[in-house]
Every structure is written in C-alpha cells, then in structure tokens.
Amino acid sequence: MADPDKTRMIEDLEKEISLLPAGSISIKKNGSREFYYHRVSRGGKRSEKYVPPEMVEDLRKQIDRRRELEKQLKELKQSVPVSRGKKKEHAVRYRTFVLTGEPLWNMALLAKDFRHRECYGTLRGYVFGKAADRVFILYGLRRTGKTTMMRQVILEMTEEQRKKAAFLQIGRHNTLAEVYSDLKSLEDQGYMYVFVDEVTMLENFIEGSAAFSDIFAACGMKIVMSGTDSLGFLFASKNQLYDRCTLLHTTYISYREFEDVLGIKGIDEYIRYGGTMSVGGINYNGISPFESGKSADEYIDSAIARNIQHSLKYYQDGGHFRLLYSLYEKGELTNAINRVVEDMNHRFASEVLTRTFRSSDLSVTARNLLNDRESPIDLEANMDRPAVEKALKDMLDILEVEEQTVEVDEERAGQIKEYLMLLDLITDIGLVYLPRKGEIGQKTVFSQPGMRYAMAEALIKSLLTDARFGEMDIADRSRVLERVLGTARGLIMEEIVLLETRNSCPDATVCKVQFATGEFDMVVHDEKNLTCRIYEIKHSAEAVPEQYRHLVDAENCALAERFFGKITGKFVIYRGIPVTDGEIRYLNVEEYLWNLRNI
C-alpha cells in the first residue's frame, strides 16, 4: 500500500514543477556582445526565445530549481512501491495547476480576515450577477490585492456554488492550448466559476484570448482572469476581447483606501509603502515589497520594466515595440524607466533621460543644509559626490549618456511615457505660469509613492558607502540622512495631494501655479463659478507663518484672481492639527485626504 504522506509529497512536487520553466539558456555571440535565449524542446521540436539580459539570472534560477525538484521527484517515486491491487478509476489530469473543492476553500480562507478594496464590488457584481458572454479582467501591479479579491469572492459563495468553482494557476511553461484543454475539462464536469491567475504569462495570450469569451463565457461560464502584465490585458481588450470583457485596474491605491483596508493611519506610512497593499507585516502578501532584502530597483524591474517588455514582446510578435525595440534589444529599457522614476520631479522629456545623471534629492538636500540658519552644513565639501552618485547609479541600473548605445530621443521618451500612463504609474498635473498670460506646462506625478520613496532610501545607502561622508561627525551625518528622507517625503506628499485632489474633483481644474517669485503648490479652480482655492503643502507638523507667505502675497493673489477668479479660501496642508491663523486655515493632511470625497 502506498504511503499517503509520500503520495502527497509527490503531488506537491508535481504541482510546483508545473509552475517552473523547462529547458535551458543558450548564449549566442555577435562580436563582443552576448545574447541570451530560452531553449525549450516539445514534441521533438526545439524553440528559442530571446531573453533580455536583466531577466537571465531569474530565469536561470527557476530552471535550476525545476531540475532540482525533478531529481527529488524521481527519487521519491522510486521509493514508493508499485500497487498491484485493483486499478483505481482514472482521475482527471490537468495541464495547469488546478484547485477545486477543499483545497480551493483552504486557499480562499487565507483572505478571510482582510477587508475589501473599494473596487471589490465590481468583481462581486460580475461573479454573482447576470453578465453573459463576457469575461472579467482583474489587472494591475504586483501586491495590489488581485489574488486576494478572487479569494474573497470565493468565500462569499454558497456551498453549491463552490462545488462549481475552480482556480487555475498559470506557470511560465504553460501554453494557451493547455489552458483551453483544462477549461474544456472543467466545463464537461459542470464547473461554472473559473478563476485564472497570471494568465498573461502565456506568450500567445493576447492574440488567442478571444476563445475565453467566445467559447467558454458564451456557454455560461463566469471567467475571472488576473495578471500583472497590464499592457497585455489592454492590448487584448482593444483587439481580441473587444466589447466582451470587463476591466478592473487595481494599481492605483488612494491614501483613504490604504488606511481603510490595512488599518494603518499616517501619511509617512503611505509615503513609504503606498502603491501596494503592504505595510510592516500587516498586508495582503505577508511581506513588504521593499523589505526582506529586496531593493527598489529589483521591484521596479520585475513589476514595471518586465511588465512592459513582456507585453510588447508577445503583442503582434514583437511588432508593437515601435521605436523602443532598440532599447529593449540592448537591455537599456530598464535604465530609461529607472531614470524616469528617480527624476520624476523634473519635466518628462528626453533631456531628463539623457543628461548626465545627478540626484535631485541630493541637490535639494545639499542646498537646504547649506542655508540652514542655525547650523549650516556644507554637504558638498563633506562627500565625494561623483562616488556617491556612481554608487546610486549602480543600484538603480542607470547608464550615463556615453554608456548608452541607443539614443533616447524625444519620440522614444514619449513612447515610454505613454506606456507608463497606460499602467497607471504616472499622470500629468497642469503647471500654470503667471503672469505669462497663463502659459501652461505639465508636472508629471508618479502614482506609486512607495517606489519613489525607495529611491531616496537607495540614495541613503549610496551616501553610507562614501568614505569622506563617513568621516563627518555622527550627529551631522544623522542630520544629512534625515534631511534627504525629509526632502523626499515633502516632494512625495505634495504629489499625493495633487493627484488625489485631481482624482476626487473631476469637475474642477487642479494645478500648480508658479509666479516670477514664489508659487502656489496647488490651486483648485471651479470653472463654473469662476472661483478658486489656493494651497501650500508642507510636510512639517508645526504651523509657522513663513509657510504661507506666498498665499498672502498681494501681487500673486491678484494675478491668480485675474486668471482663476475670486479666491474663496487659503489653506496650508500639513501634518499637524487643524488651526486657523487669520485668513489661513491649516488642514491636517490625513484628514484632508480621508475627506476628499466630501469637498
């Protein structure tokens, strides 16, 4: 008789192996350059796919892991005696990793204590509603609650509905034909609710996705698909799944939702972890994306750069790369994206990507420390700036102009921005210059504050590697490091307020205004009533008159009223308690963001 423990171990190994890529990595040389390919043999036929340099190590580890598990599986099977009794009825064999029944329920139970995201109702409405001939697409960056939402909707099912529900986990080696085979098998067994996780891993998903709606959903099956490659879903929804899918994007997470779902209050916590449903061990995934030794650039590479590259690679057989193909082929697309993220406080244009790299956080910090009235510090004289910035560039995989083999011109920069906007990673906020007749520019805001903050933490690490900086007095070193992070928090908090105010006030114009001297961090213009509210945004927790000097500047206020209409309120948004100082109202930032829907 077979040992039930060993049988279970065999099943677990087979499931894990099914999620890992088979084959090997081959290297081809063209002159001094090396190009990597993933080589796989199926049915006597060998195929090769190009692998970007930054993805090689991850693929190699997965292939090695598969080989190690296959060896363990072989040894384990050899230790299990062959049964010579009555032959059991043949069980259904799936090509993907499929969960049904009790294993499915146990997986869903992992989300029983989590609160629902604000967008959860849309998913629930599809699963339990009357929608027909449509599939549901749940997409967004990693760690934004996609799998958790699927588990939550399974928990709401009746016992009878759960008997007809299945969960498919797609591995890198799976094909679309294998997924269709499993769906057909599930349909034949009477399953009505199917959740397909990481479906965009399928290399031909975009071109062959129509069958999900045309065959299976049309027969009454409710299909929920999730994945991190947002572009892949967007391409499919515009083509093969046109008007036969419901899209739900999970990437953008407001402060209000972050606080409500995770139960964590505080703008600094949102600045540090915002953009994921993760914080300090209380999160959807058990661990923060920037803890456990994982660096910010590692997360960006996997969550953003690979997202773009994977989707473009398999859309129209790579024919949609347009001008970005040369960057992709040379392994420099990640460099361009990292440069954008670090320098998001500047205008997004080709000079931002191609100019000699200087850390904006470091520049602002050095200037602020030098101008400190009580105890100025000349940071430039106490560090080897080239060495510090080289360490930072190495961490972020950023190339200097002379190191780039492909020019990032205005058109390529525009295409990168286009894809980042489709991913909900960046957005443009109006930047109005007065009194130059209301000349309008753009301030590009990054919607993932946690990733932006991680860049500042990378700068801290690079400073700590500098020998000259290490010779400074420990108190001065601490002041410098805190000022770097404080500068970053201030810039990020301003962008959070601008973005969330704009999203919550669709009928108003939300912008930043700059004058010949001074600026308003935010103006909310009511076009219908010809009025406006003006704001300063400060990361400080103390109320100081210096903070609102621009708001009470008579000349600047007159210019603003001439362009936007009567000023109906002057506010300072900060981290302290609400107070009033004359005509200036101080608003607590957490309360302001929480109550945005009501303004």
Secondary structure, 3 states (H helix, E strand, C coil): CCCHHHHHHHHHHHHHHHCCCCCEEEEEEECCEEEEEEEEEECCEEEEEEECHHHHHHHHHHHHHHHHHHHHHHHHHHCCCCCCCCCCCCCCCCCCEEEEHHHHHHHHHHHCCCCCCCCHHHHHHHHHCCCCCCEEEEECCCCCCHHHHHHHHHHCCCHHHHCCEEEEECCCCCCHHHHHHHHHHHHHCCCCEEEEECHHHCCCHHHHCHHHHHHHHHHCCEEEEEECCHHHHHHHHHCCCCCCEEEEECCCCCHHHHHHHHCCCCHHHHHHHCCCCCCCCCCCCCCCCCCCCCCHHHHHHHHHHHHHHHHHHHHHHHCCCHHHHHHHHCCCHHHHHHHHHHCCCCCCCHHHHHCCCCCHHHHHHHHHHHCCCCCCCCHHHHCCHHHHHHHHHHHHCCCCHHHCCCCCCHHHHHHHHHHHHHCCCEEEEEEEECCCCCEEEEEEEECCHHHHHHHHHHHHHHHHCCHHHHCCCHHHHHHHHHHHHHHHHHHHHHHHHHHHHHHHCCCCEEEEEECCCCEEEEEEEECCCCEEEEEEECCCCCCCHHHHCCCCCHHHHHHHHHHHCEEEEEEEEECCCCEEECCEEEEEHHHHHHCHHHC
